[in-house]
Amino acid sequence: DFTVCLLNGASENHIRNPPYRQSRGQLILDFFKFDTVDNFIENYSFENIENFTLVIIHHKNDLQLCEFRWDGLTLTYTSKNPKVSHIWSSATLYPKEIRTEREQWFNDFRQQNSNFTREQVIDFHLNGGTGDIHNDMRINRDGKLITQCIFQVLKQHQYLSFSFHDLLSGQELLYRVL
């Protein structure tokens, strides 16, 4: 019924203030303990969890796409059009101007590929950008911060496909489930 993605940071990079009550990664596991998005938001305690962006796709009946950003004090909800492709970039990795530039690359990609394939999206994640390896879609920041994998979820009719591209080993795994 749901596909969930967690990104570090909310709208801007933040100053870390550990210790935190729990890892923000625990949010994904905790989310699936609730029966609805509303129930999760109304009853979950976000207090003392590091800033994050949570993208939730609800694909049981009507396709719904929503984004939640927690800045350490306030939870902000945004409903997105699920029939339009979107891109997110971590606020902890990219300043606003770079995130905006990456969004423009994606918009250009969408205009050039109106009915893009799974392979074209993977290619965009591998090769998109301007040649700046610090901020392109695939990054390498002096060997200390490197894009290690690309994970893709594709829903077509009643099937879900998952592909995992390990960029360090070159291995690619593809799963299709009902």
C-alpha positions in Angstrom: 0.0 0.0 0.0 2.9 2.4 0.7 6.3 3.2 -0.6 8.4 5.4 1.8 11.6 7.2 1.3 13.6 9.1 3.9 16.1 11.9 3.2 18.4 13.5 5.7 17.6 17.1 6.5 14.5 19.2 6.0 14.5 22.4 3.9 18.0 23.6 4.8 21.1 22.0 6.3 21.0 22.1 10.1 23.4 22.1 12.9 23.4 18.6 14.5 22.5 18.5 18.2 23.0 15.0 19.4 22.1 12.9 21.3 18.9 12.3 19.5 16.1 10.1 21.0 16.4 7.7 18.1 17.8 7.4 14.6 15.6 9.0 12.0 15.9 5.8 10.0 13.7 4.2 12.6 10.8 6.4 11.2 10.4 4.1 8.2 9.9 1.0 10.4 7.7 2.9 12.8 5.6 4.2 9.9 4.4 0.7 9.0 3.0 0.2 12.5 0.2 2.7 11.6 -2.7 2.0 9.4 -2.9 5.5 7.7 -0.6 8.4 7.0 -2.9 10.6 9.1 -2.8 8.2 12.1 1.1 8.2 11.9 1.3 12.0 11.7 -1.2 12.6 14.5 0.1 9.9 16.9 3.9 9.7 16.3 6.3 11.7 18.4 8.9 13.4 16.2 10.4 15.2 19.3 14.2 15.0 19.5 14.6 13.2 16.1 17.1 14.8 13.7 15.8 16.8 10.8 14.4 14.8 7.8 12.2 14.7 4.7 9.8 11.8 4.4 8.3 11.0 1.0 5.2 8.7 1.1 3.5 7.2 -1.9 0.1 5.6 -1.1 -0.8 3.4 -4.0 -3.7 1.3 -2.7 -6.8 3.0 -4.2 -6.2 6.5 -5.5 -2.5 7.3 -6.0 -1.3 9.8 -3.4 2.1 11.4 -3.0 3.0 13.5 0.1 6.1 15.0 1.6 6.7 15.7 5.3 9.6 17.8 6.5 10.7 17.9 10.1 13.0 20.8 11.0 13.4 19.8 14.6 10.5 21.9 15.7 7.8 21.9 13.0 6.4 19.1 10.8 5.4 20.5 7.4 3.1 18.6 5.0 2.9 19.1 1.3 0.7 17.1 -1.1 2.3 16.5 -4.5 0.7 15.6 -7.8 1.4 11.9 -8.2 0.9 12.0 -12.0 4.0 14.2 -12.3 7.6 13.0 -11.7 9.4 14.7 -8.9 13.0 14.7 -7.6 14.3 15.3 -4.1 17.9 16.0 -2.9 19.1 15.9 0.6 19.3 19.2 2.4 22.3 18.0 4.3 24.3 17.2 1.1 23.3 20.1 -1.2 22.7 23.8 -0.5 19.5 25.3 -1.9 21.1 26.6 -5.1 22.5 23.2 -5.9 19.1 21.5 -5.1 17.4 24.0 -7.5 20.0 23.2 -10.2 19.4 19.5 -9.8 15.7 20.1 -10.1 16.3 21.9 -13.4 18.4 19.0 -14.7 15.5 16.7 -13.9 13.0 19.1 -15.6 15.2 19.2 -18.7 15.4 15.4 -18.6 11.6 15.1 -18.4 11.2 17.5 -21.4 13.7 15.6 -23.5 12.2 12.2 -22.5 8.4 12.6 -22.1 7.7 8.9 -21.8 11.0 7.9 -20.2 11.9 4.3 -19.4 13.3 2.8 -16.2 16.7 2.6 -18.0 16.6 6.3 -18.9 16.0 7.2 -15.3 18.9 5.0 -14.1 21.1 6.7 -16.8 20.0 10.1 -15.5 21.0 9.2 -12.0 24.4 7.9 -13.3 25.2 10.7 -15.7 23.0 13.7 -14.9 24.7 17.0 -14.2 27.3 19.3 -15.6 30.6 17.4 -14.9 30.9 18.7 -11.3 31.5 15.5 -9.4 30.9 17.3 -6.1 27.2 18.0 -7.1 26.2 15.9 -10.1 23.6 13.2 -9.7 26.5 10.8 -9.0 28.9 12.4 -6.6 32.4 11.8 -5.5 33.6 14.3 -3.0 37.4 13.6 -2.8 36.7 9.9 -2.1 35.1 10.7 1.3 31.5 11.0 0.1 30.6 8.8 -2.9 27.3 7.8 -4.4 27.3 4.1 -3.7 24.0 2.8 -5.1 20.9 3.6 -6.9 17.6 2.1 -5.7 14.6 2.3 -8.0 10.9 1.4 -7.3 8.6 1.1 -10.3 4.9 0.4 -10.1 3.1 -0.8 -13.2 -0.5 -2.0 -12.8 -0.5 -4.5 -9.9 3.3 -5.2 -10.1 6.1 -3.5 -8.2 9.7 -3.8 -9.5 12.7 -3.0 -7.4 16.1 -2.5 -8.9 19.3 -2.0 -6.9 22.5 -0.8 -8.6 25.6 -1.3 -6.5 27.9 1.3 -8.0 31.0 0.1 -6.1 30.8 -3.6 -7.3 28.9 -3.0 -10.5 26.3 -5.5 -9.5 22.6 -4.9 -10.5 19.7 -6.8 -8.9 16.1 -6.6 -10.2 13.0 -8.0 -8.4 9.4 -8.0 -9.5 6.6 -8.8 -7.1 2.8 -8.7 -7.1 
